[in-house]
Amino acid sequence: MMKMIVGLGNVGSEFDGTRHNTGFMVVDQFADQNGIEINKQKLDAMYGTGIVNGEKVMVVKPTTMMNDSGRAVHPLMQFYKLDLDDLVIVYDDMDLPVGRIRLRNHGSAGGHNGIKSMIAHLGTDQFNRIKVGTSHPKRESVVNYVLGKFSLEQRAPFGEAKDHAVKALNEWVSGTDFSKLENQFN
């Protein structure tokens, strides 16, 4: 059996380091820490595989735009015959302050178009997810905010949140039940 970790984001250098690419940044850190190179292409995704704590893991970054992420993930899950329990989606969440993460094993999209796409393509909202806080914009539009980079004062708490998300992913891959991780990290 294999575990699939998917980070949501937008492809292209103009999106590197933006709040909306939080999912990409978390899975990149997880992959780097575990010696996984995300350098292969299949269907609509870049991915890499490796063994982490004795478990086969696939780290995925959809190459669709954020709002069409489900189109990339569902075919990969079918191709590798994975169950929803073998999937975790990592993404940005404006409803959480910068520095916080929240784990959930089901729920609505909460206005996140990447998750709306995931629910539509998977046909359910019953999948594991790690939300990483980006906070709400104070003055600027939501689009400009999520496509902007973290401010200087947000960088340290965001780094801590990334570390916590990667720790949660490592524990999940090692066999810790996701609901137990919810209690531990929320």
N, C-alpha and C positions, 0 to 999 in steps of 0.2 A: 504494500500500500504506500501511497505517497501523499504528502501534505502540500497544498498549494497556498502560497502567500501572495496576494495581489496588492500592489500599491497603485492608487489612482492618481493620475496627473495628466498633463498635456505634454505632448512631444514637441521638441524644438528648443533651441538654445534661448530663445526669447522668454521661455517659461521657466528656465532653470532658477531654482532658489525662490520661486514665488510661493505664496501661501497655498495656492490651489495645487501645488506639486508636493505638498506635505507627504502624501502617500508614497510617491517616488523616493523622497529623501529618507523616509523610514526604512523602506525595503532595501535601498542602496546600502544603508548602514548595517542592516541585518546581514545582507549578502557579503559585504566587506569583512565583517567580524567572523563570518563562517566560511570564508574562502570560496564563495560562490561568485562566478563571473556571469553577469547578465549580458551575454553576447550572442545568443542564438535567436533566430526568428522563426516563428511558426504561426500560421494564420495571421491574426491581427495583433501580435504581441511579441515583445522581446522577452527572453527568459533565460534563466540559468538554473542548473540543478546541482545538487550536492548532497552529502550525507551530513546531518547535524544530529549529534547525540544518538547515532545509530538509526536515524530515520531519514528516508529519502525525502528531499524537499525541493520543490520547484518555486522559484521566485519570479513573479510575472509583473511586467509593466506593459499595459495595453498601448498599442500604437495608434489606436483610434483617438479621437479627441475625448476629453473627460466625459462629456455628456452621452457618449456612445460606448462606454466601457463594457457594458454587458455583452455587446456583440463580439468582443474579443474573448471574454472569460468563458461564456457558456460553451462554445465549441471546443475549447481546450479541456474543459471538464468532461465533456462527452468523449473526446478522443482518448483521454487517459482513464476513463471510467471511474471518475472520482465522485464520492458522495459529498453532500453539502457539509457534513461534519469535518471533511478534510480541507475545507476552505476558510481562509480569513481574508477579509478586505480591509485595507488600511487607507484612511482618507482624512481630509481636513474637515473641521466642524466649527462654524462660527458661533454656535451656541455655547461652546466651552471656552473659558478663558485660556489665553496662551499659557502653556505650562501644565495643563491638565490633559489627561486622556480618559476615555470611557470605553469600556468593553461591553458589547451587547451581542446576544446570539439571535436576535430577531428585532423587528421594528420597522417603522415607516422610514421613508427617505428623508424626512425632516427638511424638505426643500432642496436637498442635494441632488442635482441632476445626474451625476455619475451613479449614485445609489438608485435613483429612479430607473435608470437604464438596467442596472444589475437586477433589480426586482422584476422588471418586465421580461428580461431574457431568461432569468432562472425560473420564473413563474412562481416565485415565493419570496417572502421577506424573512424566511427562517434560515439565515446564514450568519456566521460569526463575523464580527467587525470590530475594528479598533478605530475609534474616532480620536483625532488629535486636535486639540483646541487651537483656534486662530483668532478668537474674539471677533466682535462686531466692529465695523468701521465707525469712527466717531463722526467724521464729516463727509468723507468721500463716498462715491457710489459703491455698491457691493461689487460690481464687476471690476472696477479699478482697484478696490481693496484686495480681492482674492488674487488678482493678477499682479499685485505688488509684492515686494519683498518685505520680510520682517524688519521692523524698526530696530534700531540699536538696542533699546531697552527690552525688546521682545526676544532678542537672540538667545540670551542665557536661559530664560525659562523654556523657550522652544527646544533648545538643546537637551534640557533635562527631560522634557516630555518625550522627545525622540528616544532617549536612553531607556525610559520606562517602557515605551512601546516595544522596543527591541527586546528588552528583558521579558516582557509578556510573550512575545513571539517565540523566544527560545524556550520558555517554560512550556508553552503549548506544544511545540514540536517534540519536546521531551516526554510528552504524555500527560501533562497536567490537564485535567478537564477544564474546558473553557468557562463553565459556570463557576468553578472554584477561582479561576483567574479573575472573573468579574468581581467577586468579593474581595480579592486581594488588591486589585489595582484601581477600582472605582472609588 
